């Protein structure tokens, strides 16, 4: 088989799946669910696996993948300190009812003391990261649910203005 014909088939396949994904992204509910899933996965402390999961998981759930992948980029090295601090604070508030009071061990202490002081916050952190991730995913769903119809209306207005400028037939 000719290489040109094979490449044309590959490009047709990719274009078909791209169009299917874009078509599914037009539904505000589906796009919002997909983006919310991506934000939820992006906030979890799983690193690059969040992007991989957000590319694979929406296909199994029949959701568009591009909004999920875009949502997974909300959890990055710039936002991680704020996410983890909010998670520890939220988890501590939910488990003990008070804000966390963590003092680092003295600087001359053994490295194991530092690890132990962080491990004591483990259950609070795990509960907090779950709550913060769910809240961020719900916020992402609502944001996209509102923005998709607004962008659709804006696009229609732009097309209407272009049609008005066309010369008469």
C-alpha positions as CSV (number, residue, x, y, z in Angstrom):
1,X,0.0,0.0,0.0
2,X,1.2,3.4,-0.9
3,X,2.6,5.5,2.1
4,X,0.6,8.5,1.0
5,X,-2.7,6.5,1.1
6,X,-1.8,5.2,4.6
7,X,-1.0,8.6,5.9
8,X,-4.2,10.0,4.5
9,X,-6.1,7.2,6.4
10,X,-4.3,8.1,9.6
11,X,-5.0,11.8,9.2
12,X,-8.7,11.0,8.5
13,X,-8.9,8.9,11.6
14,X,-7.3,11.6,13.8
15,X,-9.6,14.3,12.2
16,X,-12.7,12.1,12.9
17,X,-11.8,11.7,16.6
18,X,-10.9,15.4,16.9
19,X,-14.3,16.4,15.4
20,X,-16.1,13.9,17.7
21,X,-14.3,15.3,20.7
22,X,-15.0,18.9,19.7
23,X,-18.7,18.0,19.0
24,X,-19.0,16.4,22.5
25,X,-17.4,19.5,24.0
26,X,-20.3,21.7,22.8
27,X,-22.6,20.3,25.4
28,X,-22.1,22.5,28.5
29,X,-22.9,19.7,30.8
30,X,-20.5,17.2,29.3
31,X,-17.7,19.8,28.9
32,X,-18.2,20.9,32.5
33,X,-18.1,17.3,33.8
34,X,-15.0,16.6,31.9
35,X,-13.3,19.8,33.0
36,X,-14.4,19.2,36.6
37,X,-12.9,15.7,36.5
38,X,-9.6,17.1,35.1
39,X,-9.5,19.7,37.9
40,X,-10.2,17.0,40.5
41,X,-7.4,14.8,39.2
42,X,-5.1,17.8,38.8
43,X,-5.5,18.8,42.5
44,X,-4.6,15.3,43.7
45,X,-0.9,14.7,44.6
46,X,-0.3,12.2,41.8
47,X,1.9,14.4,39.6
48,X,2.1,13.6,35.9
49,X,-0.3,10.7,36.3
50,X,-3.1,13.2,36.6
51,X,-2.6,14.3,33.0
52,X,-2.4,10.7,31.8
53,X,-5.6,9.7,33.8
54,X,-7.4,12.8,32.5
55,X,-6.6,11.8,29.0
56,X,-7.8,8.2,29.4
57,X,-10.6,8.3,32.0
58,X,-13.0,10.6,30.1
59,X,-13.1,8.2,27.1
60,X,-14.3,5.4,29.4
61,X,-16.9,7.7,30.8
62,X,-17.9,9.0,27.3
63,X,-16.8,12.5,28.1
64,X,-14.6,14.7,25.9
65,X,-10.9,14.5,26.7
66,X,-9.6,18.0,25.9
67,X,-11.5,19.8,28.7
68,X,-10.3,17.1,31.2
69,X,-6.7,17.5,30.1
70,X,-7.0,21.3,30.3
71,X,-8.4,21.0,33.8
72,X,-5.6,18.7,34.9
73,X,-3.1,21.5,34.3
74,X,-4.6,23.5,37.2
75,X,-2.5,21.4,39.6
76,X,1.1,22.3,38.8
77,X,4.2,23.3,40.7
78,X,3.0,26.9,41.0
79,X,-0.3,26.1,42.5
80,X,0.8,23.0,44.5
81,X,2.0,24.9,47.6
82,X,-1.4,26.7,47.9
83,X,-3.4,23.5,47.2
84,X,-1.4,21.5,49.8
85,X,-1.6,24.2,52.4
86,X,-5.3,24.6,51.9
87,X,-5.6,20.8,52.1
88,X,-3.7,20.5,55.4
89,X,-5.7,23.4,56.9
90,X,-9.1,22.0,55.7
91,X,-8.2,18.5,56.9
92,X,-7.1,19.7,60.3
93,X,-10.2,21.8,60.6
94,X,-12.4,18.8,59.8
95,X,-10.5,16.2,62.0
96,X,-9.6,18.3,65.0
97,X,-11.9,21.3,64.8
98,X,-9.0,23.7,65.0
99,X,-6.6,25.2,62.6
100,X,-3.2,23.3,62.4
101,X,-0.5,24.3,64.7
102,X,2.7,22.8,63.3
103,X,6.1,23.8,64.5
104,X,9.1,22.3,62.7
105,X,11.5,20.3,64.8
106,X,14.7,22.1,65.9
107,X,17.2,22.4,63.1
108,X,19.8,20.2,64.9
109,X,17.3,17.3,65.1
110,X,17.7,14.1,63.0
111,X,16.0,14.1,59.5
112,X,13.7,11.3,60.7
113,X,12.1,13.8,63.2
114,X,11.2,16.0,60.2
115,X,9.6,13.1,58.4
116,X,7.6,12.0,61.5
117,X,6.3,15.5,62.0
118,X,5.0,15.5,58.4
119,X,3.5,12.0,58.8
120,X,1.5,13.1,61.8
121,X,-0.4,15.4,59.5
122,X,-1.1,12.6,57.0
123,X,-4.7,11.7,57.8
124,X,-5.6,15.4,57.9
125,X,-3.9,16.0,54.6
126,X,-5.6,13.1,52.9
127,X,-9.0,14.2,54.1
128,X,-8.3,17.8,53.2
129,X,-6.9,17.0,49.7
130,X,-10.1,15.0,49.0
131,X,-12.4,17.8,50.1
132,X,-10.3,20.5,48.3
133,X,-10.1,18.5,45.1
134,X,-13.9,17.8,45.1
135,X,-14.6,21.5,45.8
136,X,-12.3,22.6,43.0
137,X,-13.8,20.1,40.6
138,X,-17.3,21.3,41.4
139,X,-16.2,24.9,40.9
140,X,-14.6,24.0,37.6
141,X,-17.8,22.2,36.5
142,X,-19.9,25.3,37.3
143,X,-17.4,27.6,35.6
144,X,-17.4,25.7,32.3
145,X,-21.2,25.1,32.5
146,X,-21.7,28.9,32.5
147,X,-18.8,29.8,30.0
148,X,-19.7,27.4,27.2
149,X,-23.1,28.9,26.4
150,X,-21.7,32.4,26.8
151,X,-18.9,31.6,24.3
152,X,-21.4,30.0,21.9
153,X,-23.6,33.2,22.0
154,X,-20.5,35.4,21.5
155,X,-19.4,33.2,18.5
156,X,-22.9,33.6,16.9
157,X,-22.7,37.3,17.3
158,X,-19.3,37.4,15.6
159,X,-20.6,35.3,12.7
160,X,-23.7,37.5,12.4
161,X,-21.6,40.6,12.1
162,X,-19.5,38.9,9.4
163,X,-22.6,38.0,7.4
164,X,-23.9,41.6,7.6
165,X,-20.7,42.9,6.1
166,X,-20.9,40.5,3.1
167,X,-21.9,42.2,-0.2
168,X,-25.4,41.4,-1.4
169,X,-25.8,38.7,-4.0
